[in-house]
Amino acid sequence: MRFPQSWLLLSLPISLLFPGWMGFAAVSPQLLSSPRLDSRISLEFPPPPNRGAPRSTAGGGVRGEEVSCRVGEGTGLTPLIPPEKIGMTSKGNPTIFVYVPQMAATEAEFLLVNRRGQEVYEVKLALPTAPGVMQIRLPESVNLEVGLDYLWQFSVLCDPSDRTSDEFVQGWLQRQELSAEAKAKVEATTGLNRAKVYASERIWHETLETLAGLPLTERREWEELLKSVGLGAIASEPLLECRPSPVNPR
């Protein structure tokens, strides 16, 4: 794949790389509120530590003309990421969640690069025929390094012959090592209690993944978590599995 020049310059300050992105469809202002889980879950998602300048590239937009291939009105393409725009994971191959509205397109692309702009993983995905939250499970061949930032991008190929028409969203990802105590708690618990452990450690992706695996009778826990971080508009949308067609994953 031929990368846009911006992919190759990720080591530069974000504000210098993408000054024009402020005009794209932005993350909802609701995301600026402090994340807080519902009292039924009985825990708070801790505020982020001081990580310097916010990662302003996370969000979404359209590469070329502001023309979307979304069908109808409503919530657009949305990454399920916390307000600070970076999701922590304890896994080398976490699951990424993206809300996809009904689109006229039939294909999407998921791309993961490291801070130097080097491709880590790429896969083509078949888009669902109905809106929902897609679960993009990174394969075992992907093994994120602890402490490093990665940028992922989910692009809807509105016109496969003209990639400037892509509609896309992005998010940052970082792997963190759990303490021995936290690992023991994770191994000793299941379901909602395990989600509590992950949330207390600020491990966003495994908190989501664990809640997504709960039975439908406990669906409210998933919905309340999304509402707590400003994603209430998609909280009741169904979870969808991906149908990937890998393109040289590595």
VEXDREN-2710 file (C-alpha; in Angstrom, 1 decimal):
% VEXDREN-2710
k/r/px/py/pz
1/MET/0.0/0.0/0.0
2/ARG/1.2/3.5/-0.8
3/PHE/1.0/5.6/2.3
4/PRO/-0.1/9.3/2.4
5/GLN/2.8/11.6/3.3
6/SER/1.2/12.2/6.7
7/TRP/1.7/8.6/7.8
8/LEU/5.4/9.0/7.3
9/LEU/5.7/12.1/9.5
10/LEU/4.1/10.8/12.8
11/SER/7.3/11.5/14.7
12/LEU/6.7/15.3/14.3
13/PRO/4.5/17.3/16.7
14/ILE/0.8/16.5/16.0
15/SER/-0.1/20.2/15.7
16/LEU/2.4/20.6/12.9
17/LEU/1.3/17.5/11.0
18/PHE/-2.4/18.0/10.7
19/PRO/-3.3/21.7/11.1
20/GLY/-6.2/21.3/8.6
21/TRP/-7.9/18.5/10.5
22/MET/-9.7/21.0/12.7
23/GLY/-12.2/21.4/9.9
24/PHE/-13.1/17.7/9.8
25/ALA/-16.1/16.1/11.5
26/ALA/-14.8/16.3/15.1
27/VAL/-15.3/14.1/18.0
28/SER/-18.4/15.1/19.9
29/PRO/-17.9/17.9/22.5
30/GLN/-19.5/15.5/25.0
31/LEU/-16.2/13.5/24.9
32/LEU/-14.5/16.4/26.8
33/SER/-16.4/15.5/30.0
34/SER/-14.8/13.4/32.7
35/PRO/-15.3/9.7/32.1
36/ARG/-17.4/8.1/34.8
37/LEU/-19.0/4.6/35.0
38/ASP/-22.5/4.1/36.1
39/SER/-23.1/3.5/39.8
40/ARG/-24.3/0.0/39.0
41/ILE/-20.8/-0.8/38.0
42/SER/-19.7/1.0/41.2
43/LEU/-16.3/2.3/40.0
44/GLU/-14.9/5.3/38.2
45/PHE/-12.7/5.3/35.1
46/PRO/-9.7/7.2/36.4
47/PRO/-8.7/10.5/34.7
48/PRO/-5.6/10.2/32.5
49/PRO/-2.1/11.0/33.8
50/ASN/-0.4/14.0/32.4
51/ARG/0.8/12.8/28.9
52/GLY/1.6/16.2/27.5
53/ALA/-0.3/17.6/24.5
54/PRO/-3.5/15.9/23.6
55/ARG/-3.6/13.6/20.6
56/SER/-5.6/15.9/18.3
57/THR/-5.4/13.6/15.3
58/ALA/-7.9/11.1/16.7
59/GLY/-11.3/11.6/15.4
60/GLY/-12.5/11.4/11.8
61/GLY/-13.3/13.1/8.5
62/VAL/-13.3/12.8/4.8
63/ARG/-10.0/12.8/2.8
64/GLY/-11.1/14.9/-0.1
65/GLU/-14.4/16.8/-0.7
66/GLU/-16.7/16.9/2.3
67/VAL/-19.0/14.3/0.7
68/SER/-20.0/11.2/2.8
69/CYS/-21.2/7.9/1.5
70/ARG/-23.4/7.5/4.7
71/VAL/-27.0/6.6/4.0
72/GLY/-29.4/8.9/5.8
73/GLU/-29.0/11.1/8.8
74/GLY/-27.9/10.3/12.3
75/THR/-24.6/9.5/14.0
76/GLY/-21.6/9.1/11.7
77/LEU/-18.6/6.9/11.8
78/THR/-17.4/6.9/15.4
79/PRO/-14.3/5.4/17.1
80/LEU/-15.0/3.9/20.6
81/ILE/-12.1/5.7/22.4
82/PRO/-11.9/7.5/25.7
83/PRO/-12.0/11.3/25.9
84/GLU/-8.2/11.5/26.0
85/LYS/-8.2/9.9/22.5
86/ILE/-5.8/7.1/23.4
87/GLY/-7.0/3.7/24.6
88/MET/-4.7/1.6/26.8
89/THR/-4.5/-2.2/26.4
90/SER/-2.7/-5.0/28.3
91/LYS/-2.7/-7.2/25.2
92/GLY/-0.3/-7.4/22.3
93/ASN/-3.3/-7.9/20.0
94/PRO/-6.3/-6.0/21.4
95/THR/-9.8/-5.6/19.9
96/ILE/-10.7/-2.2/18.4
97/PHE/-14.3/-1.0/18.3
98/VAL/-15.8/1.3/15.7
99/TYR/-19.4/2.3/15.2
100/VAL/-20.3/2.1/11.5
101/PRO/-23.6/3.7/10.3
102/GLN/-25.4/2.3/7.2
103/MET/-23.1/3.1/4.3
104/ALA/-23.5/3.0/0.5
105/ALA/-20.0/1.5/0.4
106/THR/-19.3/-2.2/0.8
107/GLU/-15.7/-2.3/1.9
108/ALA/-13.5/-0.8/4.6
109/GLU/-9.9/-0.9/5.5
110/PHE/-8.2/-1.1/9.0
111/LEU/-4.6/0.1/9.2
112/LEU/-2.3/0.2/12.2
113/VAL/1.0/2.0/12.2
114/ASN/3.7/2.7/14.8
115/ARG/4.9/6.1/15.8
116/ARG/7.4/6.2/13.0
117/GLY/4.6/5.6/10.4
118/GLN/5.6/2.0/9.7
119/GLU/2.8/-0.3/8.9
120/VAL/2.1/-2.9/11.6
121/TYR/-1.1/-4.4/10.3
122/GLU/-3.6/-3.9/7.4
123/VAL/-6.8/-5.6/6.6
124/LYS/-9.7/-5.1/4.3
125/LEU/-13.2/-5.6/5.8
126/ALA/-16.6/-6.2/4.4
127/LEU/-19.0/-3.5/5.7
128/PRO/-22.3/-4.6/7.4
129/THR/-25.6/-4.0/5.7
130/ALA/-27.0/-2.5/8.9
131/PRO/-25.5/-0.1/11.4
132/GLY/-23.7/-1.3/14.4
133/VAL/-20.4/-1.5/16.4
134/MET/-17.8/-3.5/14.5
135/GLN/-15.3/-5.5/16.6
136/ILE/-11.9/-5.6/14.9
137/ARG/-9.9/-8.3/16.6
138/LEU/-6.2/-8.0/15.9
139/PRO/-4.6/-11.4/15.0
140/GLU/-2.0/-13.1/17.1
141/SER/0.6/-12.1/14.5
142/VAL/0.3/-8.6/15.9
143/ASN/2.3/-8.0/19.1
144/LEU/2.3/-4.4/20.3
145/GLU/5.3/-3.4/22.2
146/VAL/4.8/-2.2/25.8
147/GLY/5.0/1.6/26.3
148/LEU/4.8/2.5/22.6
149/ASP/2.1/4.6/20.9
150/TYR/0.3/3.2/17.8
151/LEU/-2.1/5.0/15.5
152/TRP/-5.0/3.1/14.0
153/GLN/-7.3/4.2/11.2
154/PHE/-10.6/2.7/10.0
155/SER/-11.5/3.9/6.5
156/VAL/-14.7/3.4/4.6
157/LEU/-13.9/3.0/0.9
158/CYS/-16.6/5.2/-0.6
159/ASP/-15.0/4.9/-4.0
160/PRO/-12.3/2.2/-4.1
161/SER/-10.9/3.7/-7.3
162/ASP/-10.5/7.1/-5.6
163/ARG/-9.1/6.8/-2.1
164/THR/-9.3/10.6/-1.6
165/SER/-13.1/10.0/-1.0
166/ASP/-12.5/7.8/2.0
167/GLU/-14.4/8.5/5.1
168/PHE/-12.3/7.6/8.2
169/VAL/-11.8/7.7/11.9
170/GLN/-8.7/7.3/14.0
171/GLY/-7.5/6.5/17.5
172/TRP/-4.3/6.1/19.5
173/LEU/-3.4/2.8/21.2
174/GLN/-0.7/2.0/23.8
175/ARG/0.1/-1.3/25.5
176/GLN/0.7/-1.2/29.2
177/GLU/2.0/-4.1/31.4
178/LEU/-0.3/-5.0/34.2
179/SER/1.1/-5.3/37.7
180/ALA/1.4/-8.8/39.2
181/GLU/-1.4/-7.9/41.5
182/ALA/-3.7/-6.7/38.7
183/LYS/-2.9/-9.8/36.6
184/ALA/-3.9/-12.0/39.6
185/LYS/-7.2/-10.2/40.0
186/VAL/-7.9/-10.5/36.2
187/GLU/-7.2/-14.3/36.4
188/ALA/-9.4/-14.7/39.5
189/THR/-12.4/-12.9/38.1
190/THR/-14.8/-13.1/35.2
191/GLY/-17.5/-11.0/33.6
192/LEU/-18.4/-7.6/35.2
193/ASN/-15.9/-8.1/38.0
194/ARG/-13.1/-8.5/35.5
195/ALA/-14.3/-5.4/33.7
196/LYS/-14.0/-3.5/37.1
197/VAL/-10.4/-4.6/37.4
198/TYR/-9.5/-3.5/33.9
199/ALA/-11.2/-0.1/34.4
200/SER/-9.5/0.4/37.7
201/GLU/-6.2/0.0/35.9
202/ARG/-7.3/2.3/33.1
203/ILE/-7.2/-0.5/30.5
204/TRP/-9.8/0.8/28.1
205/HIS/-9.8/-1.9/25.4
206/GLU/-10.1/-4.9/27.7
207/THR/-12.8/-3.1/29.7
208/LEU/-14.8/-2.7/26.5
209/GLU/-14.0/-6.2/25.3
210/THR/-15.1/-7.8/28.6
211/LEU/-18.3/-5.8/28.7
212/ALA/-19.0/-6.7/25.1
213/GLY/-18.8/-10.4/26.0
214/LEU/-21.4/-10.2/28.7
215/PRO/-24.8/-11.8/28.1
216/LEU/-27.6/-9.7/26.8
217/THR/-29.2/-9.6/30.2
218/GLU/-26.2/-7.5/31.3
219/ARG/-26.2/-5.3/28.2
220/ARG/-27.0/-2.2/30.3
221/GLU/-23.4/-2.2/31.7
222/TRP/-22.0/-1.8/28.2
223/GLU/-24.5/1.0/27.5
224/GLU/-23.8/2.9/30.7
225/LEU/-20.1/2.8/30.0
226/LEU/-20.5/4.3/26.6
227/LYS/-22.9/7.0/27.9
228/SER/-20.3/7.9/30.6
229/VAL/-17.8/8.9/28.0
230/GLY/-20.2/10.8/25.7
231/LEU/-21.0/7.9/23.4
232/GLY/-24.7/7.5/24.4
233/ALA/-25.9/8.0/20.8
234/ILE/-24.5/4.6/19.9
235/ALA/-24.8/2.8/23.3
236/SER/-27.7/0.7/22.2
237/GLU/-26.4/-0.2/18.7
238/PRO/-25.7/-3.9/18.1
239/LEU/-22.3/-5.5/18.3
240/LEU/-21.1/-6.9/14.9
241/GLU/-18.4/-9.3/14.0
242/CYS/-16.0/-8.5/11.1
243/ARG/-15.6/-10.4/8.0
244/PRO/-11.9/-9.7/7.1
245/SER/-9.9/-10.3/4.0
246/PRO/-6.3/-9.8/5.2
247/VAL/-3.9/-7.8/3.0
248/ASN/-0.3/-8.7/4.0
249/PRO/-0.9/-8.5/7.8
250/ARG/2.3/-8.2/9.8
END
